[in-house]
Amino acid sequence: GPYDDFIQTDASINPGNSGGPLIDMKGEVVGINTAIVSRSGGNVGIGFAIPIDLALGIIKQLKASGTVTRGWLGVSIQNLTPELADYYGVKDGKGALVGEVFEGDPADKAGIRPKDVIIEVGGDKIEDSRHLSQRIAEIPVGETITVKVVRGGKERTFRVGIVKRTDEKEGLALQQPTEETDLGMTVSTLTAAIAERFKISDTEGVVVVSVEKDGPAERADVQEGDLILEIDHKPVKTVEDYQSRIGKVNKGETVPFLIKRGRGLLALNITK
């Protein structure tokens, strides 16, 4: 999910070894084995482990309270494309774009607004939306931190008090700005929360979040969680791209879509 940052290793990991230690050449524990991807189904393949720094933080929380809590900022976010970075005046192209600020939550109270680009948290540079999610999640509840944003090409700094993330707030984070069209589906810009919901490994794009029964999209075999890569052989990276492409299609006209589903690509023809 968006809060994990795994170590990747080619060391042999036997079935049932999840939860066991990953040890380096010095005999030190550097991670907790979590999963393996193997073509043969055996112990040869790519292994993944939770970094020990993350595990120690979780252990500390479990010892203190018996539960794991994660910090909550109160925004929905997405990655910056090169075009968005240029448009919002982010010179190095790094950061997380705020799509929505939830009323009454910490970011809202601090003065952070939609279309702000978060570039630093607590003095740490933010690489992308996934990095921001990880950084906020590890901040102790109740702590006040500095959040630096780019707004209108200028940097501004806010002090934000972090609160506890709850299941209700998790649901809010999944509710992203969407676009409904007469193709019978609703799409959204891919965010960390939506990527987790549909198990999508990509970091940018436009994803189908709902499909209308018996609509054009369903008849063409479009499914929830499909990632739209191209429409009429033209790339689609944002909802704005999607709107632009669909707006040029006449009613009754059939348009080709390039879809990514899981690890495979599909070419689907949808009639408007």
PAZAPA-4460 file (N, C-alpha, C; in steps of 0.05 Angstrom, whole numbers, plus 32768, in hexadecimal, padded with zeros to 4 digits):
% residues 272
    n_x    n_y    n_z   ca_x   ca_y   ca_z    c_x    c_y    c_z   seq   type   mol
   8010   7FE8   8000   8000   8000   8000   8011   8019   8000     1      G     A
   8005   8031   8002   8014   8049   8001   8025   804F   8019     2      P     A
   8023   803E   802E   8032   8043   8046   804A   8030   8048     3      Y     A
   804D   801E   8035   8063   800B   8035   8079   8013   8023     4      D     A
   8092   800B   802C   80AA   8011   801C   80BC   7FF9   801E     5      D     A
   80B8   7FE5   800D   80C4   7FCB   8011   80E2   7FCB   8008     6      F     A
   80F1   7FB9   8015   810C   7FB2   800B   8108   7F9B   7FF7     7      I     A
   8115   7F9D   7FE0   8113   7F88   7FCC   812D   7F78   7FCC     8      Q     A
   812B   7F5E   7FCD   8142   7F4D   7FCF   813F   7F34   7FBD     9      T     A
   8156   7F29   7FB4   8156   7F10   7FA5   815F   7EF8   7FB7    10      D     A
   8161   7EFD   7FD1   8167   7EE7   7FE3   8150   7ED3   7FE4    11      A     A
   8157   7EB9   7FE6   8143   7EA4   7FE6   8131   7EA7   7FFF    12      S     A
   8117   7EA7   7FFB   8104   7EA8   8012   80F1   7E90   800F    13      I     A
   80F2   7E7F   8023   80E1   7E67   8022   80C4   7E6D   8029    14      N     A
   80B1   7E5D   801E   8095   7E60   8025   8092   7E5E   8044    15      P     A
   8081   7E70   804F   807D   7E70   806B   8091   7E81   807B    16      G     A
   80A3   7E8E   806B   80B8   7E9E   8078   80AF   7EBB   807D    17      N     A
   8097   7EC2   8075   808E   7EDD   807A   808D   7EE2   8098    18      S     A
   8097   7EFA   80A0   8099   7F00   80BC   80B5   7EFA   80C8    19      G     A
   80C5   7EEC   80B8   80E0   7EE6   80C1   80F3   7EFD   80B9    20      G     A
   810B   7EFD   80C5   811E   7F13   80C0   812D   7F11   80A6    21      P     A
   8132   7F29   809A   8144   7F2B   8084   815F   7F35   808F    22      L     A
   8174   7F26   808C   818E   7F2B   8099   81A3   7F33   8084    23      I     A
   81B3   7F47   808A   81C8   7F4F   8078   81E2   7F3F   807D    24      D     A
   81F7   7F46   806F   8210   7F37   8071   821E   7F3A   808C    25      M     A
   8215   7F4F   809B   8221   7F53   80B6   8211   7F44   80CC    26      K     A
   81FC   7F36   80C3   81EB   7F28   80D6   81D7   7F3A   80E4    27      G     A
   81D2   7F51   80D9   81BF   7F64   80E5   81A4   7F62   80D7    28      E     A
   818F   7F64   80E6   8174   7F63   80DB   816D   7F7D   80CE    29      V     A
   8168   7F7D   80B3   8162   7F95   80A4   8145   7F97   809B    30      V     A
   8136   7F81   809F   811A   7F82   8096   810B   7F69   80A0    31      G     A
   80F1   7F6A   809B   80DF   7F54   80A2   80D3   7F49   8087    32      I     A
   80D9   7F30   8081   80D0   7F24   8068   80B1   7F25   8066    33      N     A
   80A8   7F2D   804E   808B   7F31   804B   807F   7F20   8034    34      T     A
   808D   7F20   801D   8081   7F13   8005   8097   7F0B   7FF2    35      A     A
   8091   7EF9   7FDF   80A3   7EF2   7FCA   8094   7EEF   7FB0    36      I     A
   80A0   7EF8   7F9A   8094   7EF5   7F80   80A6   7EE1   7F71    37      V     A
   809B   7EC9   7F6B   80AA   7EB3   7F5F   809B   7EA7   7F48    38      S     A
   80A9   7EA4   7F31   809D   7E97   7F1A   8098   7E7A   7F1E    39      R     A
   80AA   7E6D   7F2D   80A8   7E50   7F31   8096   7E48   7F49    40      S     A
   8091   7E5C   7F5A   8082   7E56   7F72   8094   7E4C   7F89    41      G     A
   80AE   7E4B   7F84   80C1   7E43   7F98   80CD   7E5B   7FA7    42      G     A
   80E6   7E57   7FB1   80F2   7E6C   7FC1   8105   7E7E   7FB1    43      N     A
   8106   7E7A   7F97   8117   7E8A   7F86   8106   7E9F   7F78    44      V     A
   810C   7EB8   7F7D   80FD   7ECE   7F71   8104   7EE8   7F7E    45      G     A
   80F2   7EFB   7F7D   80F7   7F15   7F89   80E8   7F16   7FA4    46      I     A
   80F6   7F1C   7FB9   80EA   7F1E   7FD4   80E6   7F3B   7FDC    47      G     A
   80D3   7F3F   7FEE   80CD   7F5A   7FF9   80CD   7F58   8017    48      F     A
   80D9   7F6D   8023   80DA   7F6E   8041   80D4   7F8A   804B    49      A     A
   80C7   7F8B   8062   80C1   7FA5   806F   80DB   7FAF   807B    50      I     A
   80E4   7FC7   8075   80FD   7FD1   8081   80FC   7FD2   809F    51      P     A
   8113   7FCC   80AC   8113   7FCA   80C9   810C   7FE4   80D6    52      I     A
   8112   7FFB   80CA   810B   8015   80D6   80ED   8018   80D9    53      D     A
   80DE   800F   80C4   80C1   8010   80C5   80B6   7FFC   80DA    54      L     A
   80C2   7FE4   80DA   80B9   7FCF   80ED   80BD   7FD8   810A    55      A     A
   80D4   7FE5   810F   80DA   7FEE   812B   80C5   8003   8134    56      L     A
   80BD   8014   8121   80A9   8028   8129   808F   801C   812F    57      G     A
   8087   8007   8120   806E   7FF9   8126   8070   7FEA   8140    58      I     A
   8087   7FDD   8145   808A   7FCE   815E   8087   7FE0   8176    59      I     A
   8093   7FF8   8174   8091   800C   8189   8074   8013   818F    60      K     A
   8064   8017   817A   8048   801E   817E   8039   8006   818B    61      Q     A
   803E   7FEE   8181   8031   7FD6   818C   8037   7FD2   81A9    62      L     A
   804F   7FD7   81B1   8057   7FD4   81CD   8049   7FE9   81DE    63      K     A
   8046   8001   81D4   803B   8017   81E3   801D   8016   81E6    64      A     A
   800F   800E   81D0   7FF2   8010   81D0   7FE4   7FF7   81C6    65      S     A
   7FF2   7FE5   81B9   7FE6   7FCD   81AE   7FDA   7FD1   8193    66      G     A
   7FDC   7FE9   8188   7FD1   7FEF   816E   7FE5   8000   815E    67      T     A
   7FE0   8002   8144   7FF1   8012   8132   7FE0   8029   8128    68      V     A
   7FE9   8042   812D   7FDB   8059   8123   7FEB   8067   810D    69      T     A
   7FDD   8073   80FA   7FEA   8082   80E5   7FE0   809F   80E4    70      R     A
   7FF2   80B1   80DE   7FEB   80CD   80DD   7FD9   80D3   80C5    71      G     A
   7FCA   80E9   80C7   7FB7   80F2   80B3   7FBA   8110   80AF    72      W     A
   7FBE   8117   8095   7FC0   8134   808E   7FA6   813F   8085    73      L     A
   7F95   812F   8078   7F7B   8138   806F   7F7A   8143   8053    74      G     A
   7F89   8135   8041   7F89   813E   8025   7F88   8125   8013    75      V     A
   7F7E   8128   7FFA   7F82   8114   7FE6   7F98   811F   7FD4    76      S     A
   7FA9   810D   7FCA   7FC1   8116   7FBC   7FC6   8106   7FA3    77      I     A
   7FD7   8110   7F91   7FDE   8102   7F79   7FFB   8109   7F72    78      Q     A
   8007   80F9   7F61   8022   80FF   7F57   8022   8117   7F44    79      N     A
   8039   8124   7F42   803D   8139   7F2E   8046   812D   7F14    80      L     A
   8039   8133   7EFE   8044   812D   7EE4   8057   8145   7EDD    81      T     A
   8069   8141   7EC9   807A   8158   7EC1   806A   8170   7EB9    82      P     A
   8053   816C   7EAC   8042   8182   7EA4   8036   8191   7EBC    83      E     A
   802D   8181   7ED0   8021   818E   7EE8   8037   819D   7EF8    84      L     A
   804F   8191   7EF9   8065   819E   7F08   806B   81B9   7EFB    85      A     A
   806C   81B9   7EE0   8072   81D2   7ED2   805B   81E6   7ED6    86      D     A
   8042   81DC   7ED5   802B   81EE   7ED8   802A   81FB   7EF3    87      Y     A
   8031   81EB   7F08   802F   81F5   7F24   8049   8202   7F2E    88      Y     A
   805D   8203   7F1C   8076   8210   7F23   8088   8201   7F36    89      G     A
   8087   81E6   7F35   8099   81D5   7F45   80B1   81CE   7F35    90      V     A
   80C7   81DA   7F3A   80DF   81D9   7F29   80EB   81BD   7F26    91      K     A
   80EC   81AE   7F3D   80F9   8194   7F3B   80E6   817D   7F35    92      D     A
   80CC   8184   7F33   80B8   8170   7F2C   80B1   815D   7F42    93      G     A
   80BA   8162   7F5B   80B4   8150   7F71   80A0   815C   7F84    94      K     A
   8090   814A   7F90   807C   8153   7FA3   8062   8144   7F9E    95      G     A
   804D   814B   7FAD   8033   813F   7FAA   801E   8155   7FA7    96      A     A
   800D   8152   7F92   7FF9   8166   7F8C   7FE0   8160   7F9D    97      L     A
   7FD6   8174   7FAB   7FBE   8172   7FBB   7FA5   8174   7FA9    98      V     A
   7F95   815E   7FA8   7F7D   815F   7F98   7F65   8169   7FA7    99      G     A
   7F64   8162   7FC1   7F4D   816A   7FD2   7F57   816D   7FEF   100      E     A
   7F4C   8181   7FFD   7F51   8185   8019   7F37   8180   8029   101      V     A
   7F38   816D   803C   7F1F   8165   804A   7F19   8179   8060   102      F     A
   7F01   8183   8060   7EF8   8198   8072   7EFB   818F   808F   103      E     A
   7F07   81A1   809F   7F0A   819C   80BC   7F22   818B   80C3   104      G     A
   7F31   8180   80B0   7F48   8170   80B6   7F61   8182   80B7   105      D     A
   7F78   8176   80C0   7F90   8187   80C5   7F99   8199   80AF   106      P     A
   7F9A   818F   8096   7FA3   81A0   8080   7F90   81B8   807C   107      A     A
   7F76   81B3   807E   7F62   81C8   807B   7F66   81DD   8091   108      D     A
   7F69   81D5   80A9   7F6D   81E8   80BF   7F87   81F8   80BD   109      K     A
   7F9B   81EC   80B0   7FB5   81F9   80AE   7FB5   820D   8096   110      A     A
   7FA2   820A   8083   7FA2   821C   806C   7FAB   8211   8052   111      G     A
   7FB0   81F6   8052   7FB8   81E9   8039   7FA0   81E7   8026   112      I     A
   7FA4   81EC   800C   7F8E   81ED   7FF9   7F92   81D8   7FE3   113      R     A
   7F7B   81D1   7FD5   7F7E   81C1   7FBD   7F90   81CF   7FA8   114      P     A
   7FA0   81C0   7F9A   7FB3   81C9   7F85   7FCD   81D3   7F91   115      K     A
   7FCF   81D3   7FAC   7FEA   81D6   7FB8   7FFA   81BE   7FB2   116      D     A
   8014   81C2   7FAF   8027   81AB   7FAB   8038   81A9   7FC4   117      V     A
   8035   8193   7FD2   8045   818E   7FEB   8060   8185   7FE4   118      I     A
   8075   8194   7FEC   8090   818D   7FE4   80A2   8186   7FFC   119      I     A
   8099   818D   8014   80A8   8186   802C   8095   8180   8044   120      E     A
   809D   816D   8054   808F   8167   806D   80A4   8164   8083   121      V     A
   80A2   8175   8097   80B5   8174   80AD   80D2   8177   80A5   122      G     A
   80D6   8186   808F   80F1   818B   8085   80FB   8176   8072   123      G     A
   80EB   8160   806E   80F3   814B   805B   80E7   8151   8040   124      D     A
   80F7   814F   802B   80ED   8153   800F   80DA   813C   8008   125      K     A
   80C4   8143   7FFB   80B0   812F   7FF2   80B4   8128   7FD5   126      I     A
   80B8   810F   7FCF   80BD   8106   7FB3   80A3   8104   7FA3   127      E     A
   808F   80F8   7FAE   8076   80F4   7FA0   805F   80EE   7FB4   128      D     A
   8047   80E7   7FAA   8030   80E3   7FBB   8034   80CB   7FCE   129      S     A
   8041   80B6   7FC4   8046   809E   7FD5   8058   80A5   7FEC   130      R     A
   806D   80B5   7FE6   8080   80BD   7FFB   8072   80CE   8010   131      H     A
   8060   80E0   8007   8051   80F1   801A   8040   80E0   802C   132      L     A
   8032   80CC   8021   8021   80BA   8031   8031   80AC   8046   133      S     A
   8048   80A2   803E   805A   8094   8051   8063   80A7   8067   134      Q     A
   806B   80BF   805F   8076   80D2   8072   8061   80DB   8087   135      R     A
   8049   80E0   807E   8033   80E9   8090   802B   80D2   80A2   136      I     A
   802A   80BA   8097   8021   80A2   80A7   8033   809D   80BF   137      A     A
   804D   80A3   80BC   8060   809D   80D1   8063   80B3   80E6   138      E     A
   8056   80CA   80E2   8058   80E0   80F5   8045   80DA   810D   139      I     A
   804F   80DC   8126   803E   80D6   813D   8026   80E8   813E   140      P     A
   800F   80DC   8146   7FF6   80EB   8148   7FFA   8100   815E   141      V     A
   7FF0   8119   8158   7FF2   812F   816B   800A   8141   8166   142      G     A
   801D   8137   8155   8035   8147   8150   802E   815D   813B   143      E     A
   803A   8175   813F   8037   818B   812C   8050   818C   811A   144      T     A
   804C   818C   8100   8062   818C   80ED   805F   81A3   80DA   145      I     A
   8075   81AA   80CC   8074   81BE   80B7   806F   81B1   809C   146      T     A
   805E   81BC   808C   8059   81B3   8071   805E   81CA   805E   147      V     A
   8071   81C5   804B   8077   81DA   8038   806A   81D3   801D   148      K     A
   805C   81E7   8011   804E   81E3   7FF8   8057   81F8   7FE4   149      V     A
   8052   81F1   7FCA   8054   8205   7FB5   8038   820D   7FAD   150      V     A
   8033   8227   7FAE   8018   8232   7FA7   801D   824A   7F95   151      R     A
   8013   8248   7F7D   8017   825F   7F6A   8034   8264   7F64   152      G     A
   8044   824F   7F64   8061   8252   7F5E   8072   825B   7F75   153      G     A
   8065   8260   7F8D   8074   8269   7FA4   8072   8255   7FBB   154      K     A
   8087   8253   7FCB   8086   8240   7FE1   807A   824D   7FFA   155      E     A
   8069   823D   8007   805D   8245   8020   805F   822F   8035   156      R     A
   8061   8235   804E   8065   8221   8063   804E   8223   8077   157      T     A
   8043   820C   807E   802C   820B   8092   8034   81F8   80A9   158      F     A
   8029   81FD   80C0   802C   81EC   80D7   8012   81DB   80DA   159      R     A
   8015   81C1   80D9   7FFE   81AF   80D9   8000   819B   80F0   160      V     A
   7FEA   8199   80FF   7FE8   8185   8115   7FDD   816B   810A   161      G     A
   7FEC   8156   810C   7FE5   813C   8101   7FD1   812E   8114   162      I     A
   7FBC   8122   8107   7FA8   8113   8117   7FA8   80F6   810F   163      V     A
   7F99   80E5   811C   7F99   80C8   8117   7F88   80C2   80FE   164      K     A
   7F94   80B1   80ED   7F85   80A8   80D6   7F71   8092   80DE   165      R     A
   7F58   8094   80D5   7F44   8081   80DC   7F39   8074   80C3   166      T     A
   7F29   805F   80C5   7F1D   8052   80AE   7F0B   8065   809F   167      D     A
   7EFD   8077   80AE   7EEC   808B   80A1   7EFD   809E   8090   168      E     A
   7F14   80A6   809A   7F25   80B9   808B   7F31   80AA   8073   169      K     A
   7F38   8090   8077   7F42   8080   8060   7F2E   8080   8049   170      E     A
   7F14   807E   8050   7EFF   807F   803C   7EFF   809A   802E   171      G     A
   7F03   80AF   803C   7F03   80CA   8030   7F1A   80CC   801C   172      L     A
   7F31   80C0   8022   7F48   80C2   8011   7F43   80B4   7FF6   173      A     A
   7F31   80A0   7FF7   7F2A   8092   7FDE   7F17   80A1   7FCC   174      L     A
   7F0A   80B5   7FD7   7EF7   80C5   7FC8   7F05   80DB   7FB9   175      Q     A
   7F0D   80D6   7FA0   7F1D   80E8   7F90   7F0B   80F8   7F7D   176      Q     A
   7F14   810F   7F74   7F06   811D   7F5F   7F03   810B   7F47   177      P     A
   7EEB   8108   7F3C   7EE6   80F5   7F27   7ED8   8103   7F0F   178      T     A
   7ED7   80F4   7EF9   7EC9   80FE   7EE1   7EB7   80E9   7ED7   179      E     A
   7E9D   80EF   7ED5   7E8A   80DD   7EC9   7E84   80E5   7EAC   180      E     A
   7E83   80D1   7E9B   7E7E   80D7   7E7E   7E68   80C5   7E74   181      T     A
   7E5E   80CC   7E5C   7E49   80BC   7E4F   7E54   80A2   7E44   182      D     A
   7E6C   809B   7E4B   7E77   8080   7E44   7E6E   806C   7E59   183      L     A
   7E62   8076   7E6F   7E58   8064   7E83   7E6D   805B   7E97   184      G     A
   7E80   806C   7E9D   7E94   8066   7EB1   7E9D   8080   7EBF   185      M     A
   7EA8   807C   7ED7   7EB3   8093   7EE6   7ED1   808E   7EE9   186      T     A
   7EE0   80A3   7EE3   7EFE   80A0   7EE5   7F09   80B4   7EF9   187      V     A
   7F21   80AE   7F02   7F2F   80C0   7F15   7F4C   80C0   7F10   188      S     A
   7F5A   80D6   7F16   7F77   80D5   7F16   7F81   80C2   7F2A   189      T     A
   7F95   80B2   7F24   7FA0   809E   7F36   7FAE   80AB   7F4D   190      L     A
   7FA6   80A4   7F65   7FB4   80AD   7F7E   7FBE   8095   7F8D   191      T     A
   7FCD   809A   7FA2   7FD8   8084   7FB3   7FC1   8073   7FBE   192      A     A
   7FAC   8081   7FC8   7F95   8072   7FD4   7F86   8061   7FC0   193      A     A
   7F82   806C   7FA8   7F74   805D   7F93   7F85   8046   7F8A   194      I     A
   7F9F   804B   7F87   7FB2   8035   7F7F   7FB1   801E   7F93   195      A     A
   7FAF   8024   7FAD   7FAD   8010   7FC1   7F93   8001   7FBF   196      E     A
   7F7E   8010   7FBA   7F63   8004   7FB9   7F61   7FEF   7FA2   197      R     A
   7F6D   7FF6   7F8A   7F6A   7FE4   7F73   7F84   7FD4   7F6E   198      F     A
   7F97   7FD5   7F81   7FB0   7FC7   7F7F   7FBF   7FCD   7F65   199      K     A
   7FC2   7FE7   7F5F   7FCF   7FF1   7F47   7FEB   7FF9   7F4F   200      I     A
   7FFF   7FF0   7F40   801B   7FF6   7F46   8025   8010   7F39   201      S     A
   8016   8019   7F25   801E   8032   7F18   801B   804A   7F2B   202      D     A
   8029   8060   7F24   8028   8078   7F35   8019   808F   7F28   203      T     A
   8011   808D   7F0F   8002   80A2   7F03   7FF0   8097   7EED   204      E     A
   7FDB   80A6   7EE6   7FC9   809D   7ED1   7FAC   80A3   7ED9   205      G     A
   7F99   8099   7EC9   7F7D   809C   7ECE   7F70   8081   7ED1   206      V     A
   7F62   807D   7EE7   7F58   8063   7EEE   7F39   8063   7EEE   207      V     A
   7F2D   804D   7EE5   7F10   804A   7EE5   7F08   8042   7F01   208      V     A
   7EF7   8053   7F0E   7EEF   804D   7F2A   7ED3   8041   7F2C   209      V     A
   7EC3   8045   7F17   7EA8   8038   7F16   7E9F   8035   7EF9   210      S     A
   7E8F   8020   7EF4   7E85   801A   7ED9   7E67   8017   7EDB   211      V     A
   7E58   8026   7ECB   7E3B   8025   7ECA   7E31   800B   7EBD   212      E     A
   7E1E   7FFE   7ECA   7E14   7FE5   7EBF   7E06   7FE9   7EA4   213      K     A
   7E0D   7FD8   7E91   7E02   7FD8   7E76   7E0A   7FF2   7E66   214      D     A
   7E1D   8001   7E70   7E26   8019   7E62   7E3B   8011   7E4D   215      G     A
   7E43   8025   7E3C   7E57   8020   7E27   7E71   8014   7E31   216      P     A
   7E7A   801E   7E48   7E93   8014   7E53   7E91   7FF7   7E5B   217      A     A
   7E7B   7FF0   7E69   7E78   7FD4   7E71   7E75   7FC1   7E59   218      E     A
   7E67   7FCB   7E45   7E64   7FBA   7E2C   7E7F   7FB6   7E1F   219      R     A
   7E91   7FC8   7E23   7EAC   7FC5   7E17   7EBF   7FB6   7E29   220      A     A
   7EB5   7FAC   7E40   7EC4   7F9D   7E54   7ED7   7FAE   7E64   221      D     A
   7ED1   7FC8   7E68   7EE1   7FD8   7E7A   7ED9   7FD0   7E97   222      V     A
   7EED   7FCF   7EA8   7EE9   7FC6   7EC4   7EF4   7FDB   7ED8   223      Q     A
   7EE8   7FDB   7EF0   7EF3   7FEC   7F05   7F10   7FE5   7F0A   224      E     A
   7F21   7FF9   7F0E   7F3D   7FF5   7F12   7F4E   7FF4   7EF9   225      G     A
   7F41   7FF5   7EE2   7F50   7FF7   7EC8   7F5E   8012   7EC7   226      D     A
   7F77   8012   7EBE   7F86   802B   7EBB   7F86   8033   7E9D   227      L     A
   7F7C   804A   7E97   7F7A   8054   7E7C   7F94   8061   7E74   228      I     A
   7FA2   8055   7E61   7FBC   805F   7E58   7FB9   8071   7E3F   229      L     A
   7FA8   8069   7E2C   7FA4   8079   7E14   7F87   8079   7E0B   230      E     A
   7F7F   808E   7DFE   7F65   8090   7DF0   7F6B   8099   7DD4   231      I     A
   7F62   8089   7DC0   7F67   808F   7DA4   7F85   8093   7D9F   232      D     A
   7F95   8082   7DAB   7FB3   8082   7DA7   7FC1   809B   7DB3   233      H     A
   7FB3   80A9   7DC4   7FBF   80C1   7DD1   7FC0   80BC   7DEF   234      K     A
   7FD7   80C2   7DFB   7FDB   80BC   7E18   7FC8   80CA   7E2A   235      P     A
   7FC0   80BD   7E3F   7FAE   80C8   7E54   7FBC   80C5   7E6F   236      V     A
   7FC3   80DC   7E7B   7FD0   80DB   7E95   7FC0   80E9   7EAB   237      K     A
   7FAD   80FA   7EA4   7F9D   8108   7EB7   7F7F   8107   7EAF   238      T     A
   7F6E   810E   7EC2   7F51   8110   7EBB   7F4D   8125   7EA6   239      V     A
   7F5D   813A   7EA6   7F5A   814F   7E92   7F60   8144   7E76   240      E     A
   7F75   8133   7E74   7F7B   8125   7E5B   7F63   8115   7E52   241      D     A
   7F57   8106   7E65   7F40   80F5   7E5F   7F29   8106   7E54   242      Y     A
   7F23   811C   7E62   7F0D   812E   7E59   7F12   8139   7E3D   243      Q     A
   7F2B   8141   7E38   7F32   814C   7E1E   7F2E   8137   7E08   244      S     A
   7F37   811F   7E0D   7F35   810A   7DF8   7F17   8102   7DF3   245      R     A
   7F08   80FE   7E08   7EEC   80F6   7E05   7EDB   810C   7DF9   246      I     A
   7EE2   8125   7DFF   7ED3   813C   7DF5   7ED4   813E   7DD6   247      G     A
   7EE8   8131   7DCA   7EEB   8133   7DAD   7EDE   811B   7D9F   248      K     A
   7ED2   8109   7DAF   7EC4   80F2   7DA3   7EA7   80F8   7DA0   249      V     A
   7E9C   80F3   7D88   7E80   80F8   7D82   7E6F   80E1   7D8B   250      N     A
   7E55   80E7   7D91   7E43   80D2   7D9A   7E3F   80BD   7D84   251      K     A
   7E41   80A4   7D8B   7E3F   808E   7D78   7E5A   8086   7D6C   252      G     A
   7E6F   8096   7D72   7E89   808F   7D68   7E98   807C   7D7B   253      E     A
   7EA7   806A   7D6F   7EB6   8056   7D7F   7ED3   805F   7D81   254      T     A
   7EDE   805E   7D99   7EF9   8068   7D9E   7F09   8052   7DAC   255      V     A
   7F22   804E   7DA3   7F33   8039   7DB0   7F40   8043   7DCA   256      P     A
   7F3F   8032   7DDE   7F4C   8037   7DF8   7F63   8022   7DFC   257      F     A
   7F79   802C   7E06   7F8E   8019   7E0F   7F8D   8018   7E2E   258      L     A
   7F88   8000   7E38   7F82   7FFC   7E55   7F98   7FEA   7E61   259      I     A
   7FA0   7FF1   7E79   7FB2   7FDF   7E88   7FA1   7FD2   7E9E   260      K     A
   7FA1   7FB8   7E9E   7F92   7FA9   7EB3   7FA5   7F95   7EBF   261      R     A
   7FAB   7F99   7ED9   7FBF   7F88   7EE5   7FDA   7F8E   7ED8   262      G     A
   7FE7   7F7A   7ECE   8000   7F7E   7EC0   7FFE   7F7E   7EA2   263      R     A
   7FE5   7F79   7E98   7FE1   7F77   7E7B   7FD4   7F90   7E6F   264      G     A
   7FD7   7F92   7E54   7FCB   7FA8   7E45   7FB3   7F9E   7E35   265      L     A
   7F9E   7FAE   7E33   7F87   7FA7   7E23   7F80   7FBE   7E10   266      L     A
   7F77   7FB8   7DF8   7F6D   7FCC   7DE6   7F4F   7FC8   7DE4   267      A     A
   7F3F   7FDB   7DED   7F22   7FDA   7DEE   7F16   7FF0   7DDD   268      L     A
   7F01   7FEA   7DCE   7EF3   7FFE   7DBE   7ED8   8004   7DCB   269      N     A
   7ED5   801E   7DD2   7EBC   8027   7DDF   7EAD   803A   7DCD   270      I     A
   7E93   8035   7DCB   7E82   8046   7DBA   7E73   805A   7DCC   271      T     A
   7E76   8074   7DC6   7E6B   8089   7DD6   7E4D   808B   7DD2   272      K     A
***
